[in-house]
Amino acid sequence: MKQCWRWFGPADQIALGDLHQVGVEGIVTALHELPPGTRWSAAQIAERQAVLRAAGFEWDVVESLPVSEAIKTQGSQMRAHITAYKASLEALAAANITTVCYNFMPILDWTRTNLRAAQPHGGAAMRFDLIDFAAFDLHLLQRADGAESYSEAQQAAAAERFNALSENGKKQLKRNIIAGLPGANDSWGLGDVRALLQSYKGFTRQQLRSHLIDFLSEVAPHAETLGLRLCCHPDDPPFSLLGLPRVMSSSADYSSVLNAVDLQANGATLCTGSLGVAEDFDGPAFVKTHGPRIHFAHLRNTKRIAGSDAARPDFFEAPHLEGDTDMVGTVRALIAEQNRRRTEGRADWQIPMRPDHGQELLSDLGGHSTPGYPLIGRMRGLAELRGVMASFGAHASEL
């Protein structure tokens, strides 16, 4: 697999030039400064490519070309946003950037309640705690009908947790949950989230999935013509939050969407950490089922923690080889899939991957790095994954 690295643009605290020391082979990035629904111009793409090339890298994967809430809800701006999306795909294809990751999560992107939870070894890791999230939902956001999402015991625990928070702790919890990715929701407040929730009022999983298929029915054929590969990232975490439906949380969800728009351009981003929060996730089986349509891989691990709800477990970002996902088996299956593609003669036989998230270790500590994207923690993860890949090597086709 091609060993890539997520870089958040010129504001990223990690210098591109230093990544050669890490062993990085390619870059995953986006025009994070542009809001969803905006057309990416050829000039903007070329400017970012020039920065990467000056440091000795190519732009291998776009993550993400975001899908706007108007497209997800089929709101009044949907047509203009789809037109902009297709124009952005055309500009990316002209720049020879062919792999485009996106997600279809409503309102919130990946969600954690603690961005720097202390670990026994002295480092820190991101964590999701359902009671903390309920404290935000019920007492900070004060979502209408929010109580319907939690048992009486969970509501009582959330009230106790909220009352124990200092004012600074309440502000931190709100930032942790709303901010999401750098540049994504940095300016949002509670009022913005409440307004967006209204646009999803009454939405069902069937309706949101139908909207995803409608979107792909229009953009995937265009991407196929352009020689692009779209790859949908799974829900993170893979269960409902804020009473909103989520539709890409399991292998069965991927089967439904990939079969509905049966084009090579309509593919999957395999994120082992997101899907792996679900107890029944089987990484090697996912690759065997969807292998030909996996266009990108996020290799990370999560560890479930016994909490208040088995269907919505607490979890933290574990070291890459130490969580609940069978990382070794998954990597082996991905390399076998690469070998199958190469034998088949596919030009896109090599799957770009990146070590996703990482614990804060050593000089990462102290809040110097983007939450979830520290230098040392990801470097450790990439080194571990590189070792796993090397151990299979040319023998993967026999396994």
C-alpha positions in Angstrom: 0.0 0.0 0.0 1.1 3.6 -0.6 2.1 5.1 2.8 0.4 8.5 3.0 -0.1 11.1 5.6 -2.9 13.6 6.3 -1.8 17.2 6.2 -4.1 20.1 6.9 -2.5 22.7 4.7 -0.2 25.7 5.4 -1.6 26.1 8.9 -0.7 22.5 9.8 1.8 22.5 12.7 3.8 19.7 11.1 6.2 20.8 8.4 5.9 19.0 5.1 9.6 18.7 4.6 10.0 16.8 7.9 7.7 14.0 6.6 10.5 12.5 4.5 12.2 11.5 7.8 9.0 9.7 8.7 8.9 7.6 5.5 5.8 9.2 4.1 5.3 8.5 0.4 2.3 10.7 -0.4 0.0 13.4 1.0 -3.7 13.3 1.8 -5.2 16.8 2.1 -7.9 19.2 1.0 -8.8 22.9 0.6 -10.0 23.0 4.2 -10.5 26.7 4.1 -13.3 26.4 1.6 -16.8 25.8 3.0 -19.0 22.9 1.8 -20.9 23.7 -1.4 -18.0 25.8 -2.8 -16.5 25.1 -6.2 -12.8 24.3 -6.0 -11.0 26.2 -8.8 -8.1 24.9 -10.9 -6.0 27.7 -9.6 -6.6 26.9 -6.0 -5.8 23.2 -6.6 -2.7 24.1 -8.5 -1.5 26.4 -5.7 -1.8 23.6 -3.2 -0.1 21.1 -5.5 2.8 23.5 -5.9 3.3 23.7 -2.1 3.3 19.9 -1.9 5.7 19.5 -4.9 8.1 22.1 -3.5 8.4 19.8 -0.5 8.9 16.7 -2.7 5.3 15.2 -2.5 2.3 14.7 -4.7 -1.3 15.2 -3.7 -2.5 11.6 -3.7 -5.9 11.7 -2.0 -8.4 14.4 -1.5 -9.8 14.2 2.0 -12.3 15.6 2.0 -14.4 17.2 -0.8 -17.2 17.8 1.7 -20.9 17.1 0.9 -22.9 20.0 2.2 -25.9 19.7 4.5 -28.0 21.1 1.7 -27.2 18.0 -0.4 -27.7 15.6 2.5 -31.2 17.1 3.3 -32.0 18.0 -0.4 -32.5 21.6 0.7 -33.0 24.7 -1.4 -29.3 25.0 -2.3 -28.8 21.4 -3.3 -28.8 21.9 -7.1 -26.2 24.7 -6.9 -24.0 22.6 -4.5 -24.1 19.5 -6.7 -23.1 21.7 -9.7 -20.2 23.0 -7.7 -19.3 19.5 -6.6 -19.1 18.2 -10.1 -17.1 21.2 -11.2 -14.6 20.5 -8.4 -14.3 16.9 -9.6 -13.5 18.2 -13.1 -10.8 20.5 -11.7 -9.3 17.7 -9.6 -9.3 15.3 -12.6 -7.6 17.9 -14.8 -4.9 18.1 -12.1 -4.5 14.3 -12.1 -5.8 13.9 -8.5 -8.0 10.8 -8.8 -9.0 9.6 -5.3 -11.6 11.6 -3.5 -12.8 10.8 0.0 -16.0 12.2 1.5 -18.6 11.3 4.2 -22.4 11.6 4.6 -22.6 12.1 8.3 -25.3 14.6 9.2 -24.1 17.8 10.9 -21.3 16.5 13.0 -18.2 14.8 11.5 -16.2 12.4 13.7 -17.2 13.0 17.3 -15.1 12.7 20.6 -15.9 14.0 24.0 -12.3 14.2 25.2 -9.5 15.1 22.8 -6.7 14.4 25.2 -7.6 11.7 27.7 -4.7 10.6 29.9 -3.3 7.1 29.2 -1.5 4.9 31.7 1.8 5.1 29.8 1.8 8.9 30.2 0.5 9.8 26.7 -2.9 11.0 25.7 -5.6 9.8 23.4 -9.0 10.9 22.1 -12.0 9.3 23.8 -15.8 9.1 23.4 -17.9 8.8 26.5 -21.7 8.5 26.0 -22.5 10.1 29.4 -20.3 13.1 28.5 -22.1 13.3 25.2 -25.5 13.1 26.9 -24.4 15.9 29.2 -23.7 18.1 26.2 -26.9 17.0 24.3 -29.3 17.4 27.2 -27.8 20.3 29.2 -25.7 22.4 26.8 -27.4 21.9 23.5 -30.7 21.3 25.3 -32.0 19.4 22.2 -35.8 19.1 21.9 -36.8 15.5 22.5 -33.2 14.8 23.6 -34.3 12.7 26.5 -35.8 10.1 24.1 -32.2 9.1 23.2 -31.2 8.1 26.7 -32.5 5.8 29.5 -33.5 7.3 32.8 -30.3 6.1 34.3 -28.3 7.7 31.5 -30.1 11.0 32.0 -29.4 10.9 35.7 -25.8 10.2 35.1 -25.5 12.9 32.5 -27.1 15.5 34.9 -24.6 14.5 37.6 -21.7 14.7 35.2 -22.8 18.1 33.9 -23.3 19.5 37.4 -19.7 18.5 38.3 -18.2 20.4 35.4 -16.6 23.8 35.9 -17.6 26.6 33.5 -14.3 26.0 31.7 -15.1 22.3 31.5 -18.5 23.0 29.9 -16.9 25.2 27.3 -14.2 22.6 26.6 -16.9 19.8 26.2 -18.8 22.0 23.7 -15.6 22.7 21.7 -14.6 19.1 21.7 -17.9 18.0 20.2 -18.8 20.8 17.8 -15.4 21.7 16.4 -14.7 18.4 14.6 -12.0 18.6 12.0 -9.8 21.6 11.7 -11.5 24.2 9.6 -14.8 22.3 9.5 -17.0 23.7 12.2 -14.6 26.1 14.0 -17.1 29.0 14.0 -20.2 27.1 14.9 -22.1 27.7 18.1 -25.0 25.9 19.8 -27.5 27.9 17.8 -26.0 26.7 14.6 -26.3 23.1 15.6 -29.9 23.7 16.7 -30.8 25.3 13.4 -29.2 22.4 11.4 -31.1 19.9 13.6 -34.3 21.5 12.4 -33.4 20.8 8.8 -33.3 17.1 9.7 -36.5 17.0 11.6 -38.4 13.8 11.0 -35.5 12.2 8.9 -35.3 8.4 8.9 -32.4 6.2 8.0 -34.2 5.2 4.8 -34.6 8.9 3.8 -31.0 9.8 4.4 -29.7 6.7 2.6 -32.0 7.5 -0.3 -30.5 11.0 -0.4 -27.0 9.5 -0.5 -27.9 7.2 -3.4 -29.5 10.2 -5.2 -26.3 12.1 -4.8 -24.2 9.2 -6.0 -26.5 8.5 -8.9 -25.6 12.0 -10.2 -22.0 12.4 -9.3 -20.6 8.9 -9.6 -21.3 8.5 -13.3 -19.6 11.9 -13.8 -16.6 10.8 -11.7 -16.4 7.5 -13.7 -16.2 9.5 -17.0 -13.4 11.6 -15.5 -11.4 8.6 -14.3 -12.0 9.4 -10.6 -12.6 7.2 -7.6 -15.0 8.4 -4.9 -14.8 6.7 -1.6 -17.2 7.2 1.3 -15.9 7.3 4.8 -17.9 5.4 7.4 -19.8 7.0 10.3 -17.7 7.8 13.3 -18.8 6.6 15.7 -21.0 4.0 13.9 -24.2 4.8 15.7 -26.8 7.6 16.0 -26.0 10.9 17.7 -28.3 13.8 18.5 -31.2 11.6 17.3 -29.9 11.7 13.8 -29.8 8.8 11.4 -26.5 7.4 10.2 -26.3 5.2 7.1 -22.7 4.1 6.6 -22.0 2.3 9.8 -21.5 -1.4 8.8 -20.5 -3.7 6.0 -24.2 -4.2 5.2 -24.6 -0.4 4.8 -21.8 -0.4 2.3 -23.3 -3.3 0.3 -26.6 -1.4 0.0 -25.0 1.8 -1.3 -22.3 0.2 -3.5 -24.9 -2.1 -5.1 -27.4 0.7 -5.6 -24.9 2.7 -7.7 -22.8 -0.1 -9.2 -19.9 1.8 -10.7 -16.2 1.4 -10.0 -16.2 5.2 -9.2 -18.5 4.6 -6.3 -16.3 3.1 -3.7 -15.4 2.8 0.0 -12.9 4.3 2.4 -12.1 1.5 4.8 -11.6 3.1 8.2 -10.9 0.3 10.7 -11.2 2.6 13.7 -14.6 4.0 12.9 -16.2 0.6 11.9 -14.2 -1.2 14.6 -16.2 0.5 17.4 -19.0 -1.9 16.5 -18.4 -5.2 18.3 -19.4 -7.3 15.2 -16.9 -5.6 12.8 -14.6 -8.0 11.0 -11.9 -6.2 9.1 -10.6 -9.0 6.9 -14.2 -10.0 6.0 -14.9 -6.4 5.0 -12.0 -6.4 2.6 -13.1 -9.8 1.2 -16.6 -8.5 0.6 -15.8 -5.0 -0.8 -12.2 -5.3 -1.8 -12.5 -4.3 -5.5 -14.3 -1.1 -4.4 -11.9 -0.1 -1.6 -10.1 3.0 -2.9 -8.5 4.3 0.3 -7.7 2.9 3.8 -7.6 4.6 7.2 -5.7 2.2 9.4 -6.2 2.9 13.1 -7.5 1.1 16.1 -10.1 1.8 18.8 -10.7 0.0 22.1 -14.2 -0.3 23.5 -14.8 0.5 27.2 -17.6 -1.0 29.2 -20.1 1.8 29.6 -23.8 2.5 29.9 -25.0 1.2 26.5 -23.7 -1.8 24.7 -25.1 -0.5 21.4 -23.3 2.8 21.8 -20.0 1.9 23.6 -17.5 4.3 25.1 -14.1 3.9 23.4 -10.7 5.5 23.0 -8.1 5.7 20.2 -5.8 2.8 20.9 -2.3 2.2 19.5 -2.6 0.9 16.0 -1.9 -2.8 16.8 -3.5 -2.9 20.2 -7.3 -2.2 19.8 -10.3 -4.3 19.0 -9.7 -4.5 15.3 -7.7 -7.4 13.8 -5.2 -5.0 12.2 -2.8 -7.7 11.1 -5.5 -9.7 9.4 -7.0 -6.6 7.8 -3.6 -5.5 6.3 -3.0 -9.0 5.1 -6.4 -9.0 3.3 -5.7 -5.5 1.8 -2.3 -6.6 0.4 -3.9 -9.8 -1.0 -6.5 -7.5 -2.7 -3.7 -5.4 -4.2 -2.0 -8.5 -5.6 -5.4 -9.6 -7.1 -5.8 -6.2 -8.8 -2.2 -6.3 -10.1 -2.8 -9.7 -11.6 -6.0 -8.4 -13.1 -4.1 -5.6 -14.7 -5.8 -2.7 -12.9 -3.9 0.6 -13.2 -5.1 1.5 -9.7 -3.9 -1.7 -8.0 -2.1 0.1 -5.2 -4.3 1.2 -2.3 -3.3 4.5 -0.7 -3.4 4.2 3.1 -2.6 6.4 6.0 -2.1 5.9 9.7 -5.2 7.5 11.1 -5.3 9.4 14.3 -2.7 8.5 16.9 -2.0 8.9 20.6 -0.1 12.0 21.8 3.4 10.8 22.9 6.6 12.4 24.0 7.0 15.8 22.3 3.4 15.7 21.0 2.2 16.3 24.6 1.2 19.8 25.7 -1.4 20.6 23.1 1.1 21.3 20.3 -0.5 19.1 17.7 -3.9 19.0 16.0 -6.1 16.7 18.1 -6.0 13.2 16.7 -3.1 14.0 14.4 0.1 14.2 16.4 3.5 13.7 14.8 5.0 11.1 17.1 1.9 9.0 17.6 1.2 8.7 13.9 4.8 8.1 13.2 4.7 5.1 15.6 1.5 3.9 14.0 3.0 4.1 10.5 6.1 2.3 11.6 4.0 -0.5 13.1 1.9 -0.8 10.0 4.9 -0.7 7.7 6.3 -3.6 9.7 3.1 -5.6 9.2 3.1 -4.9 5.5 6.7 -5.9 5.1 6.1 -9.2 6.9 3.6 -10.2 4.2 5.3 -8.7 1.2 5.4 -10.9 -1.9 3.8 -13.8 0.0 0.4 -12.1 0.5 -1.1 -13.7 -2.5 -0.5 -17.1 -0.9 -2.3 -16.2 2.3 
